[in-house]
């Protein structure tokens, strides 16, 4: 009734609303294009947001890290598999840019089942003066047309259009975890838990299955594929990693089905350090070739390893990311954090590597000096033009002033996705639903 409204309290839970919003906004992949001019992010809501390096910032060193929103579009929608009664999430698992051939940009984006090729193009002119249509697009009466006109291009406000050019579907039974564009610029790989397919960018209705590790009896399954990538220079070579901590290098010239690997990379486990969690933490969550193609980098739960392609028995470099968590593996197992899939990336010259950790920390390692640094991506410590202070974690005993205790780390704040500009010292770090862009300090 009128007047009763004042006597009723209308309450809502802001935390609940935030959780709903954040779930779709959580960034699930970050990728620079080949020039570094564009930076794409995908999120759990199926959206792709592209950021562009501003033209006026290119010649000013202190503004190299300035990126603004260039285009936003919905790449994937939630679907339902009626045969298996399964929901297919719209979450973007990976984005990969194709090398630019003309004024337009092309990228591949994938969710669990479907890969799409998108064209991103600019339009700043429109045609006017059609013969059969008026300026509003309505068809004109043919009997009133007494002369022929030549349409002319008129300037208009810049529009960035994203249009789907290809849809590659129905080729994966299991969830897609990787896509990788080949160096021939004509084909690409897509990998799920048990199979790797080779696609041609022009053909959507078929792909070639080049790796199949599915056993005849699924009860005999002992490992799954976790990541796959094409070699940056040799279009016939690719690698894939497994949940057992092994990496297989395959050559497509050897056979149509690459079930037999050419090289097998594995570091023998120290029996004295074996525990219940050994197999879980040895699972490789990411594998990346160096730009030179000589090395590859793998990320497992506690460390990053650099392998020389000519040496299979052990890595040439091992960097501990958060060794202080080894004593916390039991609680990390209970809260499922032990299954988090951290990614890793190279800088443009292959001299440094970067990967993420918990508490919004990310780690950078210099391969030449073997120095490392821990930095934090947070709104409090990341004011524009501010210098990030190195962070240190106290592993026990008396804690120093600037250190943070292992017990104080927030495991809900994690940096799983990072990207490094291919030419500059500019990095992009995804922390939940926030994207941070940092650049090296200009003196």
Buried (B, 14 or more C-beta within 10 A) or exposed (E): EEEEEEEEEEEEEEEEEEEEEEEBBBBBBBBBBBBBBBBBBBBBBBBBBBBBBBEEBEEEEEBBBBBEEBBEBEBBEEBEEEEEEEEBBBBBBBBBBBEBEEEEBBBBBBBBBBBBBBBBBEEEEEEEEEEEEEEEEEEEEEEEEEEEEEEEEEEEEEEBEBEEEBEBEEBBEBBBBBBBBBBEEEBBBBBBBBBBBBBBBEEBEEBBEBBEBBEEEEEEEEBBBBBBBBBBEBBBBBBBBBBBBBBBBBBBEEEEEBEEBBBEBBBEEEEEEEEEBBBBBBBBBBBBBBBEBBBBBBBBBBBBBBBBBEEBEEBEBEBEBBEBBBEBBEEBBEEEBBEBBBBBBBBBEBEBBBBBBBBBBBBBBEBEEEEBBBBBBBEEBBEEEEEBEEBEBBBEEEBEEEBBEBEEBEBEBBBBBBBBBBBBBBBBBBBBBBBBBBBEEEE
